[in-house]
Amino acid sequence: SERGKSSGNYGGAGRAQIRRILLVSVYFSNALTKRAIERLAEADTYEVVHEVQEFFADYAPILPSLFSLNHVPSATQPLYGASSSEWDPDALTRSAQGLMAILLSLKKKPIIRYEKMSAMAKKLGSEVQHLMKSNDALFDFRPTQVPPLLLIIDRLNDPVTPLLTQWTYQAMVHELMGIINGRVDLSAVPDIRPELREITLLPQSDPFFSTHLNDNFGDLGASVQNLVKDYQSKTQSQSSVETIAEMKRFIEEYPEFRKLSGNVSKHVALVGELSRLVGRDRLLDVSEVEQGLAGSGGGHANDLKAVQTLIVANDITPLNKLRLAILYALRYQKNSSNALPAVANSLLQHGVSEQEAKLVNIVLNVAGADQRQDDLFSNENIFSRGKSALKGLKGVENVYTQHSPHLMDTLELLFKGRLRETSYPFLDAAAASSGLGGVGTGAQVGQRPQDVIIFMVGGTTYEEARAITRLNQELAAQPGGSATRVLLGGTCIHNSSSFLHQLSSAPFPPSYATPPRETAPAPSTSAERPALAVQLGNINVSVGGAAGTGVYRTASTGEGISLQADGLKEGVERGVKDLWGKVRQGVERLG
């Protein structure tokens, strides 16, 4: 700068004078590279930098069991590269550095597992492992008997959770209004008071919110009513200030009294606006259909009728129509009777733009049945469908909150030592052979990790955070207390709008907006269907049918066995002649 040039004329004495006047302490939120320190030293012409420190805080702590990297993807800051399996280079660097900061701040050096079908999860795990090795001195922590586990999973393996209407306080506010860095914009609320146009909503500074952030909407009204009654009683107690003692007490309590007044006004305004939006947008009707599509379902015919009824309704918003259509497409993509073209056309005819309607195909192309690692809807066979139906009977608060995030199924398998390495491999083969990370080798029972850090590529949700909070409470309440602690994080915290925008703004090729070939209805005649089909995990053995006899690898990674023999009578003679030859060739090919 010009100022720097003129100061330079004073020589060494001038620099000493400047240094006495200005000393700079520089604090970085992550580990510095040697090159970065060298560049800083080169730029410090007047030697004003007094100290340089690293504070590992390159992330946003949201809740005791939730953190975010605050990377909400956009057209200028995308998450994806040229496909849904490729990172944008800057996003990969940001995510790896954020995970390094969380590990260093917690003083954890974990073993790493990842979802096998997610190339992005594996790539991120490799980057984090490289950072740990290249900063080995920083990760020189006292070893524990069972090392921590970093489990990296992909949002696209569960696209359903961020698409659902939410019914707990924090999740509802984020879904319907948006929580950005702990602030909520209420400027669009009718007749809102000027001081409430933008409010802070942080559990750290708001005792009421901290207590009730996971309350469902039905209980929330009663809690706010009690808050108002408490405020009214305190107001009445302050109505008489006559003695010196009463005046002194009033002055001492006045700051807290004003704070309580603002807190009451804030939550009354929030809950009132939530109630208005629920009624205006018919969210109870929308949510009931969503939960049916996400859960055990009411059968294809009933679900299709319910979706079409809401799509043609004038008082349902375009976003809610789009969410219903996507959930229907995800649920019934492989159903031979699906009506995906009709549902897409209905969207275009009833207020959804062509650009928005393309998201149905984009979601199927990036998170459809053939791209997901797990059987999200328990549709693969009769055993998983029965498990899904029984699961829906346990611990259901009401019809609007019966959905359980797929993440909880993964954690259940992890804690039972049944999370298979074939589906969730280790980056380090030595960790796999030791039986650590919740998996056993041979007859050895896997050891439960004490600290589990879950990172979701593509963003997590407040619904999943609520489930993790409950899980931690259950683990702590076990007899003797459980030492296991679970921490959830993600590239961002999604609501349905941000999740869909993440996909619509991604630099995907135009082919992603066209129907995937896999969504074509399944063969309907016995001549087209396999005469006999046996599903063994992700291996399918088929006899006859349009695809021919053989052994095929499928997208399913389930552990169950299913049998389909609809065309056995007509096709067994046609296919059995060359079965064994095909089986042998198929096994050799897969090997």
C-alpha positions in Angstrom: 0.0 0.0 0.0 1.0 3.6 -0.3 1.2 3.8 3.5 3.5 0.9 3.6 5.8 2.6 1.0 6.0 5.8 2.9 6.7 4.0 6.2 9.5 2.1 4.5 11.5 5.3 4.1 12.2 5.4 7.9 14.3 2.2 7.6 14.9 0.0 10.7 13.8 2.7 13.2 10.6 3.2 11.3 9.8 -0.5 11.4 10.5 -0.6 15.1 8.2 2.3 15.7 5.4 0.6 13.6 6.0 -2.6 15.5 5.6 -0.8 18.8 2.3 0.7 17.6 0.9 -2.3 15.9 1.3 -5.9 17.0 -0.9 -8.5 15.2 -2.0 -11.9 16.5 -3.2 -14.2 13.7 -5.6 -17.1 14.6 -6.4 -19.8 12.0 -9.4 -22.1 12.3 -7.5 -25.1 10.9 -4.0 -26.6 10.6 -1.5 -24.5 8.6 0.8 -26.0 5.9 4.4 -25.1 6.0 4.0 -23.2 2.7 1.2 -21.1 4.2 3.5 -20.1 7.2 6.3 -19.2 4.7 4.0 -17.0 2.7 2.8 -15.3 5.9 6.4 -14.6 6.9 7.2 -13.2 3.5 4.2 -10.9 3.6 5.1 -9.6 7.1 7.4 -6.9 5.8 7.3 -4.8 9.0 7.4 -7.7 11.4 4.1 -6.9 13.0 2.9 -10.4 13.4 3.2 -11.1 17.1 1.9 -14.7 17.2 0.2 -17.3 15.0 -2.0 -19.9 16.5 -4.2 -22.7 15.2 -7.7 -23.2 16.7 -9.4 -26.2 15.1 -12.9 -24.7 14.7 -13.4 -24.9 10.9 -17.0 -26.1 11.3 -20.2 -24.9 12.9 -21.4 -26.7 16.1 -25.2 -26.7 15.9 -26.2 -29.0 18.8 -24.3 -31.2 21.2 -24.6 -34.1 18.7 -24.7 -32.1 15.5 -22.2 -30.1 13.4 -22.2 -28.7 9.9 -19.7 -27.4 7.4 -22.2 -24.8 6.3 -21.6 -25.6 2.6 -25.0 -25.1 1.0 -24.3 -25.9 -2.6 -25.3 -23.4 -5.3 -24.4 -22.8 -9.0 -21.3 -20.8 -7.9 -20.3 -23.2 -5.1 -21.4 -26.7 -6.2 -20.9 -29.9 -4.4 -20.8 -32.2 -7.4 -18.5 -32.3 -10.4 -19.6 -33.6 -13.8 -21.7 -36.4 -12.3 -23.3 -37.4 -9.0 -20.3 -39.5 -8.1 -17.7 -36.8 -8.6 -16.6 -34.1 -6.2 -16.2 -30.5 -7.1 -12.5 -30.0 -6.2 -13.1 -27.0 -4.0 -15.9 -28.8 -2.2 -13.8 -31.8 -1.6 -11.0 -29.7 -0.1 -13.4 -27.8 2.1 -15.0 -31.1 3.4 -11.7 -32.8 4.1 -10.4 -29.7 6.0 -13.6 -29.4 8.0 -13.5 -33.1 9.0 -9.8 -32.7 10.0 -10.8 -29.7 12.2 -13.6 -31.7 14.0 -11.2 -34.6 14.6 -8.4 -32.4 15.9 -10.8 -30.4 18.2 -12.2 -33.7 19.6 -8.7 -35.2 19.8 -9.7 -38.3 17.8 -7.7 -40.4 15.3 -10.4 -42.7 13.9 -10.5 -45.6 11.6 -12.6 -44.9 8.5 -15.5 -46.7 6.9 -17.6 -45.6 4.0 -20.6 -46.6 1.9 -19.3 -48.9 -0.8 -21.5 -47.6 -3.7 -20.6 -43.9 -3.0 -17.4 -42.9 -4.8 -17.6 -39.5 -3.1 -17.6 -41.1 0.3 -14.6 -43.2 -0.5 -12.8 -40.2 -2.0 -13.4 -38.0 1.0 -12.3 -40.8 3.3 -9.0 -41.1 1.4 -8.4 -37.4 1.6 -9.0 -37.3 5.4 -6.7 -40.3 5.8 -4.0 -38.5 3.8 -4.4 -35.4 6.0 -4.1 -37.5 9.1 -0.9 -39.2 7.9 0.7 -35.9 6.6 -0.1 -34.2 10.0 0.9 -37.2 12.1 2.3 -35.1 14.9 -1.1 -33.3 15.3 -2.9 -36.6 15.6 -0.5 -38.1 18.2 -3.2 -38.7 20.7 -3.3 -41.3 23.5 -4.6 -44.5 22.0 -7.8 -46.0 23.3 -8.7 -49.7 23.6 -11.2 -49.4 20.8 -10.4 -46.6 18.3 -13.0 -44.0 17.3 -14.9 -44.7 14.0 -15.5 -42.2 11.2 -18.4 -43.5 9.1 -18.8 -41.5 5.8 -22.2 -42.0 4.1 -23.9 -40.4 1.2 -27.1 -38.4 1.2 -28.2 -39.9 -2.1 -28.5 -43.3 -0.4 -31.5 -41.8 1.5 -33.1 -39.1 -0.6 -36.4 -39.6 1.2 -35.6 -38.0 4.6 -34.9 -34.5 3.4 -38.1 -34.5 1.3 -40.5 -35.0 4.2 -42.6 -32.5 6.0 -41.3 -32.0 9.5 -43.3 -31.9 12.7 -40.8 -31.0 15.5 -40.1 -27.4 16.4 -36.5 -26.9 15.1 -37.1 -29.0 12.0 -40.4 -27.3 11.2 -38.9 -23.8 11.5 -36.0 -24.9 9.2 -38.4 -26.5 6.7 -41.0 -23.7 6.5 -38.8 -20.6 7.1 -35.2 -21.6 7.1 -32.6 -21.3 9.9 -29.4 -19.7 8.5 -26.5 -19.3 11.0 -29.0 -19.4 13.9 -31.2 -16.6 12.4 -34.7 -16.8 11.1 -36.2 -14.2 8.7 -39.8 -13.4 9.6 -40.1 -10.3 7.4 -42.7 -12.1 5.2 -45.0 -12.9 8.2 -48.2 -10.8 8.0 -48.4 -7.9 10.6 -45.0 -8.8 12.2 -43.6 -6.3 14.6 -40.4 -4.5 13.4 -38.2 -5.9 16.2 -39.3 -9.4 15.2 -38.5 -9.2 11.5 -35.3 -11.2 12.1 -34.8 -13.3 15.2 -32.1 -15.5 16.6 -32.9 -19.1 17.4 -30.1 -20.7 19.2 -30.4 -23.3 22.0 -27.3 -21.9 23.6 -29.0 -18.5 24.4 -32.6 -19.5 24.4 -33.7 -21.8 27.3 -37.2 -22.4 26.0 -35.9 -23.4 22.5 -33.2 -25.6 24.0 -35.9 -27.5 26.1 -38.5 -27.8 23.3 -36.6 -27.9 20.0 -37.4 -31.6 19.5 -41.1 -31.3 20.7 -43.7 -32.3 18.1 -46.1 -29.6 17.0 -49.0 -30.9 19.0 -47.1 -30.5 22.3 -45.5 -27.3 21.3 -48.7 -25.2 21.6 -49.2 -26.2 25.2 -45.5 -25.4 26.0 -45.9 -21.9 24.5 -49.1 -21.4 26.4 -47.3 -22.2 29.7 -44.5 -19.8 28.7 -47.1 -17.0 28.2 -48.8 -17.8 31.6 -45.4 -17.8 33.3 -44.7 -14.4 31.8 -48.1 -13.1 32.8 -47.6 -14.1 36.4 -44.3 -12.4 36.6 -45.8 -9.3 35.0 -48.4 -9.1 37.7 -45.8 -9.6 40.5 -44.0 -6.5 39.1 -47.2 -4.3 39.0 -46.7 -3.0 42.5 -43.4 -1.3 43.2 -43.8 0.8 46.3 -41.1 0.0 48.9 -37.3 0.5 48.5 -36.9 -3.3 48.7 -39.4 -3.8 45.8 -37.7 -1.2 43.7 -34.3 -2.8 44.3 -35.7 -6.2 43.3 -37.3 -4.8 40.2 -34.1 -3.1 39.1 -32.2 -6.4 39.7 -34.7 -8.5 37.8 -35.4 -5.9 35.0 -32.8 -7.2 32.5 -34.1 -10.8 32.9 -37.6 -9.5 32.7 -37.0 -7.7 29.4 -35.2 -10.8 28.0 -38.2 -13.0 29.0 -40.6 -10.5 27.3 -38.6 -10.7 24.0 -38.4 -14.5 24.2 -42.2 -14.8 24.7 -42.9 -12.5 21.8 -40.5 -14.4 19.6 -41.9 -17.9 20.2 -45.5 -16.8 20.1 -44.8 -15.2 16.7 -43.0 -18.3 15.5 -45.6 -20.8 16.6 -48.4 -18.6 15.2 -46.7 -18.5 11.8 -46.1 -22.2 11.8 -49.8 -22.8 12.5 -50.8 -20.4 9.7 -48.6 -22.2 7.2 -49.8 -25.6 8.2 -53.4 -24.6 7.6 -52.8 -22.6 4.4 -50.7 -25.2 2.7 -52.7 -28.2 4.0 -49.5 -29.7 5.4 -51.4 -32.3 7.4 -52.9 -33.8 4.3 -49.6 -33.6 2.4 -47.7 -35.2 5.3 -50.1 -38.1 5.7 -49.5 -39.1 2.0 -45.7 -38.5 2.4 -45.5 -40.8 5.4 -47.4 -43.5 3.6 -45.0 -43.3 0.6 -42.0 -43.3 2.9 -43.3 -46.1 5.2 -45.1 -49.3 4.6 -47.5 -47.7 2.1 -51.1 -48.2 1.4 -50.6 -50.1 -1.9 -49.8 -48.6 -5.3 -53.3 -47.9 -6.4 -54.2 -46.0 -3.2 -50.9 -44.1 -3.1 -51.2 -43.1 -6.7 -54.8 -41.8 -6.2 -53.7 -39.8 -3.1 -50.7 -38.3 -4.9 -52.8 -37.3 -8.0 -55.5 -35.8 -5.8 -53.1 -33.5 -4.1 -51.3 -32.6 -7.3 -54.5 -31.3 -9.0 -55.5 -29.4 -5.8 -55.2 -25.6 -6.2 -54.3 -25.0 -2.5 -51.2 -27.2 -2.6 -48.0 -25.4 -3.3 -45.9 -26.3 -6.3 -43.0 -27.4 -4.0 -45.3 -29.8 -2.1 -46.6 -31.2 -5.3 -43.1 -31.8 -6.6 -42.1 -33.5 -3.3 -45.0 -35.9 -3.5 -44.2 -36.7 -7.1 -40.6 -37.5 -6.3 -41.5 -39.6 -3.3 -44.0 -41.6 -5.5 -41.3 -42.0 -8.2 -38.7 -43.3 -5.7 -41.2 -45.6 -4.0 -42.7 -47.2 -7.2 -39.8 -46.8 -9.7 -39.6 -50.6 -10.2 -43.3 -51.2 -9.9 -44.6 -52.6 -13.2 -47.8 -50.6 -12.8 -46.2 -47.3 -12.0 -47.7 -44.1 -13.6 -44.6 -41.9 -13.6 -45.3 -40.3 -17.0 -48.8 -39.4 -16.0 -47.7 -38.0 -12.6 -45.0 -35.9 -14.4 -47.6 -34.6 -16.9 -49.9 -33.8 -14.1 -47.2 -31.6 -12.4 -46.8 -29.6 -15.6 -50.5 -29.0 -15.9 -51.0 -27.9 -12.3 -48.5 -25.2 -11.5 -45.1 -26.9 -11.5 -42.6 -25.4 -14.0 -40.9 -27.6 -16.6 -37.5 -26.9 -15.0 -38.8 -28.0 -11.6 -40.6 -31.1 -12.9 -37.2 -32.3 -14.4 -36.1 -32.9 -10.8 -38.2 -36.1 -10.7 -35.9 -37.6 -13.3 -32.8 -36.1 -11.8 -33.6 -37.7 -8.5 -34.2 -41.0 -10.1 -31.0 -40.8 -12.0 -28.8 -39.9 -9.0 -30.7 -41.7 -6.2 -33.0 -44.2 -7.8 -33.2 -47.9 -7.0 -30.2 -48.8 -9.1 -28.0 -46.1 -7.5 -28.9 -46.6 -3.9 -26.8 -49.1 -1.9 -29.6 -50.2 0.4 -33.2 -51.3 0.1 -34.7 -48.0 1.3 -38.4 -49.0 1.1 -37.9 -52.7 2.1 -39.4 -53.7 -1.3 -36.8 -56.3 -2.3 -38.5 -59.4 -0.8 -41.2 -60.7 1.4 -38.9 -60.9 4.4 -37.9 -57.2 4.3 -41.5 -56.1 3.7 -42.6 -58.0 6.8 -39.8 -56.3 8.8 -40.9 -52.9 7.5 -44.5 -53.5 8.5 -43.5 -54.6 12.0 -41.1 -51.7 12.4 -43.9 -49.3 11.7 -45.7 -50.6 14.8 -42.9 -49.7 17.3 -42.6 -46.3 19.0 -44.8 -44.4 16.6 -46.0 -41.1 18.1 -48.5 -40.4 15.3 -49.2 -40.9 11.7 -47.1 -37.8 10.8 -43.9 -38.9 12.5 -43.8 -42.6 11.9 -40.8 -42.3 9.4 -37.4 -43.3 10.8 -34.3 -42.2 8.9 -32.4 -44.9 7.1 -29.3 -43.8 9.1 -30.8 -45.4 12.2 -30.9 -48.8 10.5 -27.3 -48.5 9.6 -26.4 -47.6 13.2 -28.4 -50.5 14.6 -26.4 -52.9 12.4 -23.1 -51.2 13.5 -23.9 -51.5 17.2 -24.9 -55.2 16.8 -21.6 -55.9 15.0 -23.5 -56.8 11.8 -22.5 -53.9 9.5 -20.9 -55.9 6.7 -17.6 -54.9 5.3 -18.9 -55.8 1.9 -21.3 -52.8 2.1 -19.3 -50.5 4.4 -15.6 -51.2 3.7 -12.6 -50.0 5.8 -10.1 -47.7 4.1 -7.4 -49.5 6.2 -7.4 -53.2 5.7 -5.6 -53.7 9.0 -8.6 -52.2 10.9 -10.9 -54.7 9.1 -8.8 -57.7 10.2 -8.7 -56.6 13.8 -12.5 -56.8 14.2 -12.8 -53.1 15.1 -15.4 -50.6 14.0 -18.4 -52.7 14.8 -17.7 -55.8 12.7 -16.4 -59.2 13.5 -14.0 -61.4 11.5 -14.9 -65.0 11.4 -16.0 -66.1 14.9 -14.7 -62.9 16.5 -17.4 -60.5 17.7 -16.8 -56.9 16.6 -16.0 -54.4 19.3 -18.4 -51.5 19.6 -16.5 -48.2 19.1 -16.9 -45.7 22.0 -17.0 -42.7 19.7 -18.8 -42.8 16.3 -18.6 -39.8 14.1 -21.0 -39.9 11.1 -20.4 -37.6 8.2 -23.0 -37.3 5.5 -21.8 -36.2 2.1 -24.5 -34.0 0.6 -26.0 -32.7 3.9 -27.9 -34.1 6.9 -31.2 -33.0 8.4 -32.7 -32.0 11.8 -34.8 -35.2 11.7 -31.7 -37.3 11.7 -30.1 -35.1 14.4 -33.2 -35.6 16.6 -32.9 -39.4 16.1 -29.2 -39.2 17.1 -30.0 -37.2 20.2 -32.5 -39.8 21.2 -30.1 -42.6 20.5 -27.4 -40.9 22.7 -30.0 -40.5 25.5 -30.9 -44.2 25.2 -27.3 -45.3 25.3 -26.6 -43.2 28.3 -29.7 -44.6 30.1 -28.6 -48.2 29.7 -27.8 -50.0 33.0 -24.3 -49.0 34.0 -24.3 -46.3 31.3 -23.0 -46.8 27.8 -19.7 -45.3 26.9 -20.8 -45.0 23.2 -21.3 -41.5 21.9 -22.5 -40.6 18.4 -21.9 -37.4 16.6 -23.6 -36.5 13.4 -22.3 -34.0 10.8 -22.7 -33.1 7.1 -21.7 -30.7 4.4 -24.8 -28.7 5.4 -28.2 -29.1 7.1 -31.0 -29.5 4.5 -34.6 -28.7 4.3 -36.5 -29.9 1.2 -35.9 -26.7 -0.7 -32.1 -26.7 -0.2 -31.9 -30.4 -1.0 -33.7 -30.0 -4.3 -31.7 -26.9 -5.1 -28.5 -28.8 -4.5 -29.5 -31.2 -7.3 -31.0 -28.6 -9.7 -27.9 -26.3 -9.5 -25.4 -29.2 -10.0 -23.5 -29.2 -13.3 -25.0 -32.5 -14.4 -25.2 -33.4 -18.1 -28.7 -32.9 -19.8 -29.2 -36.7 -19.8 -29.9 -36.6 -16.0 -33.1 -34.7 -16.7 -34.5 -37.6 -18.9 -36.2 -40.7 -17.6 -33.6 -43.4 -16.6 -33.9 -46.5 -18.6 -34.3 -48.6 -15.5 -37.7 -47.0 -14.8 -39.4 -48.7 -17.7 -42.2 -51.0 -16.5 -41.1 -54.6 -15.7 -42.1 -57.3 -18.2 -45.8 -58.1 -17.8 -46.2 -61.4 -19.7 -44.9 -64.8 -18.7 -42.8 -65.0 -21.8 -40.9 -61.8 -20.9 -40.5 -62.6 -17.2 -37.9 -65.0 -15.9 -39.4 -68.5 -15.4 -37.4 -68.7 -12.2 -35.5 -65.9 -10.4 -33.6 -66.4 -7.1 -32.1 -63.3 -5.3 -29.1 -64.1 -3.1 -28.0 -60.7 -1.6 -26.8 -58.8 -4.7 -26.6 -61.9 -6.9 -29.5 -62.8 -9.1 -29.9 -66.2 -10.8 -32.6 -66.2 -13.6 -33.9 -68.9 -15.8 -35.6 -67.8 -19.0 -37.2 -64.4 -19.6 -36.4 -61.6 -22.0 -33.0 -61.0 -20.5 -32.0 -64.6 -20.9 -30.7 -67.3 -18.5 -27.7 -66.3 -16.4 -26.2 -65.0 -13.2 -26.3 -61.2 -12.7 -25.1 -58.7 -10.2 -27.8 -56.3 -9.0 -27.9 -53.0 -7.1 -29.4 -54.7 -4.1 -27.0 -55.4 -1.2 -29.6 -57.0 1.1 -28.8 -60.2 3.0 -32.2 -61.9 2.4 -33.2 -64.6 -0.1 -36.2 -64.1 -2.4 -37.8 -66.4 -4.9 -39.9 -65.4 -8.0 -41.4 -68.3 -10.0 -44.4 -66.6 -11.8 -43.5 -68.1 -15.2 -42.1 -71.4 -14.1 -44.6 -73.6 -15.9 -44.1 -71.8 -19.3 -40.5 -71.1 -19.2 -38.7 -73.9 -17.3 -38.3 -76.1 -20.3 -36.9 -73.1 -22.3 -34.4 -72.1 -19.8 -33.2 -75.1 -17.9 -31.3 -76.6 -20.8 -28.5 -74.0 -20.7 -28.8 -73.0 -17.0 -25.7 -74.7 -15.6 -23.5 -73.5 -18.4 -24.7 -69.9 -17.9 -24.3 -70.2 -14.2 -20.7 -71.3 -14.6 -19.9 -68.5 -17.0 -21.6 -65.9 -14.9 -19.7 -66.9 -11.7 -16.5 -66.7 -13.6 -17.4 -63.3 -15.0 -18.3 -61.9 -11.5 -15.1 -63.4 -10.1 
